[in-house]
């Protein structure tokens, strides 16, 4: 098998997702824009190895038990961090900014993983740092997906001011949270630390429960309307990869 044909076979297999777990030959051929005879040969090869199975009723192909050993090996990694940290490091290298993972613990966000920027001027945060869920992009992108009751409980404990730009009014905070929930990402400038921007996306488990957030942060002078969209796009790509890892481990705690 050539590298080109191997790559194509992997592309075919990657079409079987949570959103589209089964495919008929013709539909898959049409979706990929490839002649059905070529697709058929790949499907039959995967079927022979039980990587795919064909439903006898619908005649559609589905993921098969042949993938179980690979999945078991993947899950045998000691920690989620073995798989998540390399994604964060790659994201930091691409953006030139620091990337950190914040995990929800009670009504606080805890920094559990960091990929620091190589720039001399960068936003630095330490592992174990705890942040109120109403303060900064990394925390707000978690709080926005809590229940209304939980949000009110957090607000009732008081909204402390970290900088001049910190949100301390209930209605202002709730408005911010509604916007974040709607667009599924948060952006703040100078709210947790002066002259630092944060852009963050939420991370959920397989049941849609909010667990954590992934954040890119750096000095405000290095971000503008043009590169913010580029950074956000790269952040969302990494968020998708990390979400897949979280769903495979299927644990709420970070290991």
Secondary structure, DSSP 8 states (H G I E B T S, - for coil): --HHHHHHHHHHHHT--SS--EE-HHHHHHHHT--HHHHHHHHHHHHHTTSEEE-TTT--EEE-GGGHHHHHHHHTSS-THHHHHHHHHHHHHHHSSEEEEEEEETTEEEEEEEE--SSSS-----TT-EEETTSSHHHHHHHTTS-HHHHHHHHHT----SSTT----HHHHHHHHHHHHHHT-EEEESSSSTTEEEEEEEEE-TTS-EEEEEEEEEEGGG--HHHHHHHHHHHHHHHHHHHHHHHHHT-SS--
